[in-house]
Amino acid sequence: MSGLADAPVTLMMSVLLVGLQACSCTGACVEVDSDTEAVANRGFKMGCISCKRRGEVMATASVAWFFKASHDDDFSHIYNFEDQLGSILDERFESRMEWRGSTSTLDLQDGSIYIHNVTFNDTGTYRCVFSRMLLYNDYTFHTVSSKTINLRVVPKMTRGWASILSEVMMYVSIVGLQLWLLVEMIYCYRKISAAGEEALRENALSKCWRRDGFSHPPSASPSPPQQHARIGVGREAVDKSTTTVTKEKAKYELPIQS
């Protein structure tokens, strides 16, 4: 009995421990490719994410951005972010570039930047370089990873066929589901209405039969003892009984037809 009494306490402690572990977990890092099409005279976020392979290892990182225009031969160092401080190193992006990556940490994994008032001169190849230092107990390990983005500047936003088709299919699905729901509601209403009318008709007929002393519909054949008592043994009595039943049947069918 003591084991059964301790079972709820043990289950509660297990649930509490699982909840504490879930609260202590951090969000997973996912490397998502950046957009490659910017609209002129608008802002544009250039994404660059480099996830750390060993989440339990302490690390520090810095991010450097490089740019090569279509008419340039080499990359130019345009932006640098280190020790939670960012600096613009190219006058072409002066006062137009800002940091949109990881903040309040030295272990950078998101190195995204934002360009204000994009111009057609910003078209070209961008490269972000993560320089990460992994801090182990006995030594440090340096890693470098980079991502390349080919940016294209257009006069206005364009939409692909996949986006247009998906939006059309979404609206078609919504309209189709609403029509199907409407048909189902009409069908159910008609079924319920027909069943209610039939029940009212049967109830009215039953009241009429009980009012005139019939325990069954007049069109049904009477039991053998009642039949012998009413029609006798002659042919004339049989005809009389048939005529009476026919009149009684017509009497109760007229209200139904009306």
Secondary structure, 3 states (H helix, E strand, C coil): CHHHHHHHHHHHHHHHHHHHHHHHCCCCCCCCCCCCEEECCCCEEECCECCCCCCCCEEEEEEEEEEEECCCCCCEEEEEEECCEEEECCHHHCCCEEECCCCCCCCCCECCEEECCCCHHHCEEEEEEEEEEEECCCCEEEEEEEEEEEEEEECCCCCCHHHHHHHHHHHHHHHHHHHHHHHHHHHHHHHHHHHHHHHHHHHHHHHHHHHCCCCCCCCCCCCHHHHHHHHCCCHHHHHHHHHHHHHHHHHHHHHHHC
